[in-house]
Structures are given as structure tokens and as C-alpha cells.
């Protein structure tokens, strides 16, 4: 899936986000029933351009940074409201930003503060209620609810997508395990038949029963050819389950031990040596979590930037000190051989960050 280059994870940016700014033109309605000098009109247009810039900036930010444009728009409303009640339009867009970004308690708290702000401004500047307070309050509430509902829908879609991805990965693993079992059954039966036929042929040759020995050798030849055909059909398309399969298995081990596991990001297709290094590293880190962590939540995240691949593993167990043992030293040595690195932190749990150069991505045909 291709994403817009400016879109950030968790933002509400889309290629058509600007369309909703059409409704912000209500900001200019007071120009038709209030006297404005030419300088005041230029000021109104300038403030509107600043508002549009702040809104477009806000919808591209990650949730933890949205407070910046929200605060800036509130201050902008404070500055322009003495000159025009059209600033009430700003609060509809504030409602959407806040509703989409924050969880229920914070959303309601911020909305309450904005409601109080609107009421205070209403009494301060004494605009008629239908011209300022009513559109500001109704827009803040209704558009805020729309933003909040849209956030819930997006979270549900992401959760569903993750579930589908895990189900697909488990289905692939199950199919490969089935093929492996079939392969074992075929080879087991075939090798037993070949061994029996070869033993009988050997005994018949020692007894100089040539014709009977030829018959068994002919049957042995036919068994071998048939089995080779069956094996080729069975292993067609079969490969090692790779990094995706190993990661899914590690997640399942953690869940069976009582951990809540979040798997984020797209698992990359790596070169064989890099894939092996990552599998061994994650296996060692998972073993450490199972043995030593007293937490109940673990997150594994895959990220890619313009120059490196990053794998982050974090659990919420309390760690006072981290003393690298042979396992972590072995991980570091394998990563160093690939000009990669392993970083660790014990702030708010235990976190390991594995990085590899982007050149270790497997080239797609």
C-alpha cells in the first residue's frame, strides 16, 4: 500500500483534507453585515491564512504533537474575536482535531475548557448569541463528536487489519507445517519400501535368482521415480517459514505465558544473513522476557527509514539494572558483522532496539 509522503502514523491527513476547509469560509460572513476598513479586511484575510496553515499542519501531526496547532488556533481566536465574530468557525475545526486525537477523558476535558472559553469570549465581546456563541458551541460539540467517532472507526479498522494479518500468517504457517508432515510421511513410506526391495534383491542375487532380483530392482526403480514425483509436487513452493513465521511463533509463546502482545509495522523481506540475525536476536530477547520479566505487556515493532531497518522490542517489566550476558553479546556481535547495532534502555520497562542498514532488504523481483 502506498501512503502519501506527508502522512504520519496516527495523523488524519488525506489527499482531500483541504476540501473540508470550504466550510471555514463562514468566517467571512460578518464582512457582509459589519463595517470593516480596508486594513481590517486585509487583517481578516491574513488571520484566515494563518488558521488554514495551522489546521493543515495539525492534521499531519502525530497525536502527541497536535496540542501545538490547537493551542495556536485558540490564541488566534483570542486575537481576532474582538474584530469579528467569524472566529467562531475556528472552534468547529478545533473540535474535530481534539475529538480525533485524544481519548475520551482528555477529549471531554479539553472540550469543556473550550466551551468555557467560548462563553467567556461571548460575554467579553458582547456579540449577539446567534452570531458567535451558538455557531462556536454547536460546531465544537457536533464536529468534535464526528472527529471522536471517526477516531474510533480508524482504530477499529487498524485492529481488524492486524487481526487479519495475524490470521493470514498463522494460516501460512499451518499450511507449511502440513506440507512438512506430508513430506515426512511420503519419505518415510518410500524409504521403507526402497530398503525392503533392496534387501530382497540382495538376498536373491546371493541365491543367484537373477530374474526375481531384476523384478525387485525394477519395482525399486519405479518406486523411486514415483516418490521423486510426489516429493516435487509436495515441496513445490515450500520454503522456510522465514522471519514472519518466526515472529508469529514468538508472539504466540509470549501470549501463552500471559503477555499481551502488540505487533506493529510491516515485517520486511530481508537477505538470508540479516533474517537469520534478526530471528536469533528476537528469539534471545523473547527468552529473556520469559525468564526475567515481571511485566504483562510486550510490543514488537518494525520500522523502515531512508537508511536503516529498525526492530524495537519493549516490555513493561520493572528493571533496576541491565547486565549484558553472553546472549546479548552474541546478538551484538552478529549485528556488528552486518554493520548493525543493538541499543537497550530500562526507562519505563525494558527496551531493545535493533538496527540494520537498509541494504539488507531483499531485492524484489
N, C-alpha and C positions, 0 to 999 in steps of 0.2 A: 504494500500500500504506500502511495506517495503522499507526503504531507507538505503543506505549504511551508516554504523555508522559514517564514517568520513565526510559525506556530510553535508555542512552547507547550510542554507537557502540562496538562491541567488547566490551560488557558481556554477562553471561549472564543478564540479567533476563528473566523471562517472567511472564505474569499468574498462573501457577500455581506459581511458585518456592517459595512457602511450604509446599506440600504435602510436600516432602522433609524439612521440619523435624519431621514426625511421628516419624521415626526418632531424632531427638535426645532423645526422651522417655526413652531408655535412661539418660540422665543421672540420672534419679530412682530407678533400680532399687536403688542402695545404701541408700536410705531404708528398705527393707523388711528388710534384714538387718544394719544397723548402727544403733546408738543415736544419735539426734540430738535435741538440745534444741529447744524451740520457736524460740529465737533462731537456732539453726543452720539450721533448716528455712527460716526467713524469709531468711537469708543465701543459701541454696542457690537459692531461687526468684529472688531479686534478681540473682544472678550469671547464672542461666539467661536472664533477660530481657535482660541486657546482651549475652550471647552472641548471642541471636536478633537483636538490633538490629545488632550488628556484622556478622553474616553477611548480613542483608538489605541492609545498606549496601554490603558488599563486592561483591555480585552486581550492583549498579547502577553500579559504577565502571568507568572505562576501565582497561586493563591497567597503565598506568604508575602508577596510584594504589592498586592492590589491596594493595600491601605494607602500607599503613596498617592496615586491618582485620585482616590476617594477623598482624602484629606484636601488635596489641591482643589478639587471641584467644589468642596464645601467652602473653602476660603474664597474661591472665585465668586460663589453665590453671595457670600457676605459682602464682597466688594461691589458687586453690580446691582444688588437688590435695591439700594437707595435710589437708583436711577430708573429701574424698570421692573415691573412685576413678572416680566417674561422669564426671569431667572427661575421661576417655579418649574420650568421644563427640565432643569438640571437634575431635580430630585427624582424624576422617573428613571433616568439613566443611573443615578446613584443606587436606586432601589434594585435595579437589575444586577449591577456589579456586586452589591453586598449580598443579595439573595443567592446568586450563583456561586459565590466564592466561599461563604462561611457556613459553618454548621449551625444547627437550629438555635442554640442558646446565644451564640455570638451574633447571629443574624438578627434575632429579636432584640437583643441589647442595642446594637447599632441602630436599628430601625427606630427604637424608642428614643434614642438620643437625637436622631434626625427629626422625628416628629416634634420633640420639644424645641429643637432649633427652628423649625418652620413656624411654630406657634409664637415663639419669642420674636421672630422677624416680622410676623404678621402684626403684632401689637406695636412693635418698634416703628415700623414704616407706615402703618395705618392704611394699607391698601384694602379696597373692597374684598370681602371674603371670596367671591366667585373669581376674582382676577388673580389672586396669588395663593392663598392658603388652600382653597379647595383643589385646584389642579395639582399643587405640590403634594398635598396629603394623599389624594386619591391615586396619583401617579406613583408615589413612593410605595404605597401599600399594594396596589394591583400588579404593577410591573415587578415589584420585589417578590411577590408570590410566584409570578411566572418564572423569574430567574431561579428561585428556590426549587420549583418543580422541575425545571429543565436540568438543574444540577443532579437531582435525584434520578432522572431518566438517564443522564450520561453515566452516572455511577453504576446504574443497573446494567447498561449496555457493556461497560467495561468488565463488570463482574461476569456477565454472561459470556463475553468473549474469552475471558480467562478460563472459564469452566469448559468451554468448547475446545480450547487449545489443549487443556489437560486431558480431556476425554480422547481427543484425537491422538495425542502422544501415547496414552495408555493402550489405545486400540492398535497402534503401530507395534508397540512392544509385545502385546499379546499375540499378534499375527506372526511376528518374527520368532517368538518362543514356540508357537505351534509348528512353524516350518522346521525349527531346530529339532523338535520332538519327532516329526515325520522323518527327518533325515536320519536321526538315530535309529528309528525303527527299521527304515529301509536298509541301512548299512549293517545293522545287527543281523537281520534275517539273511541278507545277501552273503555276508562274510561267513556265517554258519554254513550256508549251502555250499559255498566255494570250498571251505575247509573239508566238509564231508565228501564232496565229489573228488577233491584232490587226493584225500586219504584212500578212498576206494580205488581210484585209478592207480595209485602207487602200489597197493596190495595186488591188484590184478596183473600189473606189469611184472611184479616179482614172481607171480604164479604163471607168467607167460600166457596170460589170457588177453592177447593183444586186441582182439575185436571188441571185447567187452570194455577194455580200458579206453579204446578210442571212442566208444559210445559215451562213457562218462566224461571224457575230455571235451567232446563236442557239446555235451549238455553244460559243462562248466563254462565253456566259451560263450554259449548262448545266455547263460545266467549273468555273466559279467557284462555283456553288451546291453541286456535289458536293464540291468541295475544302473549302468552308466547313464542310460537314457533317463531313467527315473530320477537319478540324482541331479542331472542337469535341469530337469523340469522343476524339481523341488527347490533348488538353490537359485533359480532364476530370479534376479532382483534382490537376493538376500545379501545383506551386509551387516556389519556390526551395528548395534543399536546407536552407537555414537554418543555425542555429548548430550543431545536432547533426552535420549533414553536414560542415560546415567543420572542426569539431573532429576528427572521424574522419579527414579527409583530412590534417590537420596531424600527427596521431598516426602515420599511415602514412608521411608524409615523414620523420619522426624515426626511425622503425624502419628505413626504407630506408637511413638514414645511420648505422646501427649502434647506435642508442639503444634501451635497454629502456624502454618507456613504460607507466606506470600511469595509468589514467583512473578517477578516483574521484568518487562523488557523482552526483546526478541533474542532467542538463543542463536548465536551466529554459526555459520558453517566455517570451521577453522581448518587449517592444514593439519595433517595427521599428528605431527610432533606437538603442535600447540594444543590440539584437542586432548592428547594424552596428558600433557602437563596440567591442563585445567581440570580434567577428570580426577587425576591423582590429588591435586590440591583441594578440590571440593570434597573429595572422599575423606581426606585427612581432617579438614576443618569440621566436617559433619561428625566424624568420630570424636573430635574434641568437644563439640557441643553436647553430644550424647553422654559423654563421660563426665564432663566437668561443669556444664552449665546448670544453674538452678532456675533458669527462666522458663517461659512457656510460649514464646513467640520468636520466630526466626524468619528473616527476609533474605531472599537471594535475588539479586538484580543484575541484569546485563545491560550495558550501555556501550554506545559507539560514538566516538567523536571523529574529527577530521584526521587525527593522527594516532589514535590508540583505541584498544578494546578494554573495557573495564568490567570486572566482575566483583560485585560487592556482596558480602555475606555478613549479616548482623543479627545478633540475638540479644534479648533483653535481660540476660542473666547478670547478676552483680559480680564484678571482678575487681579485686583490690590491686592485683599486680599480674602482669603477663610475663612469664619467663619462657622464652623460646626453647623448645626441646629439639630432639633430632627430627621430629616430624616437620615442624615449621622451618627448620634449617634446610631440610631436604627440599621443601617447596621452594624456598628462596633460591637454592642452587639450580633447580630445574628452570625456574623463571629467568634467572640471570643468563643461562645458556641461550635464551631466546631474546635477550635484552629486555626482559620484562622485570616486574618488581612486585613486592608484597609489602603493603603497609598495614599497620594494626593500630587500633585505638580502643581504650576501655572507658570512654566517656559515654554515659547512659547505656551501658551494656558493653558487649564485646563486638568489635567490627574489624573485618579484614577486607582489604581492597586489593585485588589482583589486577595488574595492568600488563597488557601486551601490545607491541606495535601493530598497527593496522595491517601491515603487510602479511600478517599471519592469517588473514581472511582467505578462505579457499576461493579461488577464481571460479566463477560460474561459467559453464559452457554456453 
